[in-house]
Amino acid sequence: GECWGAGTATFMILGNICTRSCSFCAVATGRPLTVDLDEPLRVAQSVKLMEVKHCVITSVDRDDLKDGGSTIWAETINAIRQESPETTLETLLPDFRGVWENLERVLEVRPEVVSHNLETVRRLTKEVRIQAKYDRSLECLHHISNANLRTKSGIMLGLGETEQDVLEAMDDLLEAGVHILTLG
């Protein structure tokens, strides 16, 4: 595909069971397994073996963990840097339930791009992202931007939002310091 042809690969860490149940997402919801402490090294070795040029890391939400999984996030980024120093890193982070020290743990290892998706407009957030909060996502993005990192977000379209809803969300994202926005 287009991404792989450009040397881009995406890895989902922290298991395949999410603690949240967003209506748009196909990831299984439930009680996740224990954290695999070897995962950071295995992901880094895969990135090296595959000769990935640009690595995107995402995860399930791990609201069951005190650190929200942020330690594994940071260790994974550091392991990839150790194994493949030329590989650029993009992270698609959860909101860590607003526990900003957990977010900071990931920001301290300085990935090249840090994403947190707003996913939808303010008016539809309660319906689309049952356990998330629109303003908490904006605050998360503001923290990322304040760390002087390239900040990215995304919004899904076609869920019943109006043009005005989208324009307001775009203004909110700009005010939060977002540099890159994907719409789709």
C-alpha positions as CSV (number, residue, x, y, z in Angstrom):
1,G,0.0,0.0,0.0
2,E,0.8,3.7,-0.1
3,C,2.0,3.9,3.5
4,W,4.2,0.8,3.4
5,G,5.6,1.9,0.0
6,A,6.8,5.1,1.8
7,G,8.3,3.2,4.7
8,T,5.5,4.0,7.1
9,A,4.1,1.4,9.6
10,T,1.7,1.7,12.5
11,F,1.9,-0.3,15.7
12,M,-0.8,-0.5,18.3
13,I,0.7,-1.0,21.8
14,L,-0.7,-2.0,25.2
15,G,-2.8,-4.9,24.0
16,N,-5.9,-5.2,21.9
17,I,-8.7,-4.6,24.5
18,C,-9.7,-1.1,25.3
19,T,-11.2,0.2,28.5
20,R,-13.5,2.6,26.7
21,S,-16.3,1.9,24.3
22,C,-16.4,4.7,21.7
23,S,-19.2,4.1,19.2
24,F,-17.1,4.6,16.1
25,C,-14.3,2.2,17.1
26,A,-14.0,-1.5,16.2
27,V,-11.4,-2.3,18.9
28,A,-12.7,-4.8,21.5
29,T,-13.8,-3.3,24.9
30,G,-13.4,-5.0,28.2
31,R,-10.9,-5.9,30.8
32,P,-7.4,-5.8,29.3
33,L,-4.7,-8.3,30.0
34,T,-1.7,-7.3,32.1
35,V,0.9,-5.1,30.5
36,D,3.6,-6.9,28.4
37,L,6.9,-5.4,29.7
38,D,8.8,-6.8,26.7
39,E,6.6,-5.0,24.2
40,P,8.8,-1.9,23.8
41,L,11.8,-3.9,22.8
42,R,9.8,-6.2,20.5
43,V,8.2,-3.2,18.7
44,A,11.6,-1.6,18.4
45,Q,13.1,-4.8,16.9
46,S,10.2,-5.0,14.4
47,V,10.8,-1.4,13.3
48,K,14.4,-2.2,12.8
49,L,13.8,-5.5,11.0
50,M,11.2,-3.9,8.7
51,E,13.4,-0.9,8.1
52,V,10.6,1.5,8.9
53,K,11.3,5.1,8.0
54,H,8.3,6.7,9.8
55,C,6.7,4.8,12.7
56,V,3.3,5.7,14.0
57,I,2.4,4.3,17.4
58,T,-1.1,4.2,18.8
59,S,-2.7,2.3,21.6
60,V,-5.9,1.2,23.2
61,D,-7.0,3.3,26.2
62,R,-5.7,1.8,29.4
63,D,-7.8,3.5,32.1
64,D,-7.2,0.5,34.3
65,L,-3.5,1.5,34.7
66,K,-2.5,4.1,37.2
67,D,-0.1,5.7,34.6
68,G,-2.6,5.1,31.7
69,G,0.2,3.1,30.0
70,S,2.4,6.1,29.7
71,T,5.5,4.3,31.0
72,I,5.2,1.7,28.2
73,W,4.6,4.5,25.7
74,A,7.9,6.3,26.7
75,E,9.8,3.0,26.8
76,T,8.6,2.1,23.4
77,I,9.7,5.4,21.9
78,N,13.1,5.2,23.6
79,A,13.6,1.6,22.4
80,I,12.8,2.5,18.8
81,R,15.2,5.4,19.0
82,Q,17.9,3.1,20.3
83,E,17.3,0.4,17.6
84,S,16.5,2.8,14.7
85,P,17.8,6.3,15.4
86,E,16.9,7.5,11.8
87,T,13.3,6.5,12.1
88,T,10.9,9.4,12.8
89,L,8.2,8.8,15.3
90,E,4.5,9.9,15.4
91,T,2.3,9.1,18.4
92,L,-1.4,9.0,18.5
93,L,-2.1,9.3,22.2
94,P,-5.1,8.9,24.5
95,D,-6.1,11.7,26.8
96,F,-4.8,9.8,29.9
97,R,-8.1,10.9,31.6
98,G,-6.7,14.3,32.1
99,V,-3.8,13.1,34.4
100,W,-1.3,15.4,32.7
101,E,1.8,13.9,34.5
102,N,1.1,10.8,32.4
103,L,1.0,12.8,29.2
104,E,4.2,14.6,30.2
105,R,6.0,11.3,30.6
106,V,5.4,10.6,26.9
107,L,6.1,14.2,25.8
108,E,9.5,14.2,27.6
109,V,10.8,11.6,25.1
110,R,10.0,14.1,22.3
111,P,8.4,12.2,19.4
112,E,8.5,14.2,16.2
113,V,4.7,14.4,15.9
114,V,2.2,14.0,18.7
115,S,-1.4,13.4,17.9
116,H,-4.5,13.3,19.9
117,N,-7.7,13.1,17.9
118,L,-10.7,15.3,18.8
119,E,-12.7,12.7,16.7
120,T,-15.8,14.8,16.5
121,V,-17.4,18.2,17.1
122,R,-18.4,19.5,20.5
123,R,-22.1,18.9,19.9
124,L,-21.6,15.2,19.1
125,T,-18.9,14.3,21.6
126,K,-21.2,12.8,24.3
127,E,-22.8,10.6,21.6
128,V,-19.7,9.6,19.8
129,R,-17.1,9.5,22.6
130,I,-19.1,8.4,25.6
131,Q,-16.2,8.4,28.1
132,A,-14.2,11.3,26.6
133,K,-14.6,15.0,27.1
134,Y,-14.3,17.6,24.3
135,D,-12.6,20.2,26.5
136,R,-10.2,17.6,28.0
137,S,-9.1,16.7,24.5
138,L,-8.4,20.3,23.8
139,E,-6.5,20.6,27.0
140,C,-4.5,17.6,26.1
141,L,-3.6,19.1,22.7
142,H,-2.7,22.4,24.4
143,H,-0.3,20.5,26.7
144,I,1.3,18.9,23.6
145,S,1.6,22.2,21.8
146,N,3.1,24.0,24.9
147,A,5.8,21.3,24.9
148,N,6.9,22.7,21.5
149,L,6.1,19.5,19.7
150,R,4.4,19.3,16.3
151,T,0.8,18.8,17.3
152,K,-1.8,16.9,15.2
153,S,-5.4,16.1,15.6
154,G,-8.2,14.5,13.5
155,I,-12.0,14.8,13.2
156,M,-14.3,12.3,11.5
157,L,-16.9,13.7,9.2
158,G,-20.3,12.3,8.3
159,L,-21.6,11.8,11.9
160,G,-24.3,14.5,11.7
161,E,-22.1,17.6,12.2
162,T,-22.9,20.8,10.5
163,E,-20.4,23.0,8.6
164,Q,-20.6,25.5,11.5
165,D,-19.8,22.7,14.0
166,V,-16.7,21.8,12.0
167,L,-15.6,25.4,11.7
168,E,-16.0,25.9,15.4
169,A,-14.0,22.7,16.1
170,M,-11.3,23.9,13.7
171,D,-11.1,27.2,15.6
172,D,-10.9,25.3,18.9
173,L,-8.0,23.2,17.6
174,L,-6.2,26.2,16.3
175,E,-6.5,27.9,19.7
176,A,-5.2,24.7,21.3
177,G,-2.1,25.0,19.2
178,V,-2.7,22.2,16.7
179,H,-0.4,22.4,13.6
180,I,-1.8,19.5,11.5
181,L,-5.5,18.6,11.1
182,T,-6.9,15.6,9.3
183,L,-10.6,15.5,8.3
184,G,-12.3,12.5,6.9
